[in-house]
Amino acid sequence: MSLHARSLMVVTVVALTLVNLDLSSCLSLQGKVTCLDCEKGHDLSGIRIQVKCDKIKKLSVGTTSRGGFFRTDLPRDRNVPHDPPKNCLARVVGGSTQIYASKKNMVSKVVNAYHKPDQVYMTVTPLAISTKRPSSSPANLGSSKTIDLPLPPEWGLAPTSYYYTPFIPIIGIP
């Protein structure tokens, strides 16, 4: 094979590689997950963060490092590669160990950090988790007792505990 043929083959391979490379998909989300009840220096690696953007079917998933930092590419629509994603949400979805999170601390809106289209994105509110199950006081819980009024079995009705409000059948009205 001649030198000219080899150089032509190398140029063709490089050109085909660059054609398939999508340079516009480099928008990334950087953030941190904090632990509300952990000791200083606790290992926060392995926590998964899911990113979903409006009108884009793909999801993006990132994993935290030891300090709780994560970085992931934002999901992009291949049909409109130059449009920045809009209305994105980052959400804590789980970890390698059992973690707990309240609804307000597990989801955050994603915004452009520097208000430029090709820059880094970040979360608006911090994502936070707990390693211990949150204690719930009995005052926050409702009663689990049900009232079951005795109904004659001939009526063929379910027990009254199945209804939200007491059901009293009206008999004799056609």
Secondary structure, 3 states (H helix, E strand, C coil): CCHHHHHHHHHHHHHHHHHHCCCCCCCEEEEEEEECCCCCCCCCCCCEEEEEECCCCCEEEEECCCCCEEEEECCCCCCCCCCCCCCEEEEEEECCCCCECCHHHHEEEEEECCCCCCCCEEECCCEEEECCCCCCCHHHCCCCCCCCCCCCHHHCCCCHHHCCCCCCCCCCCC
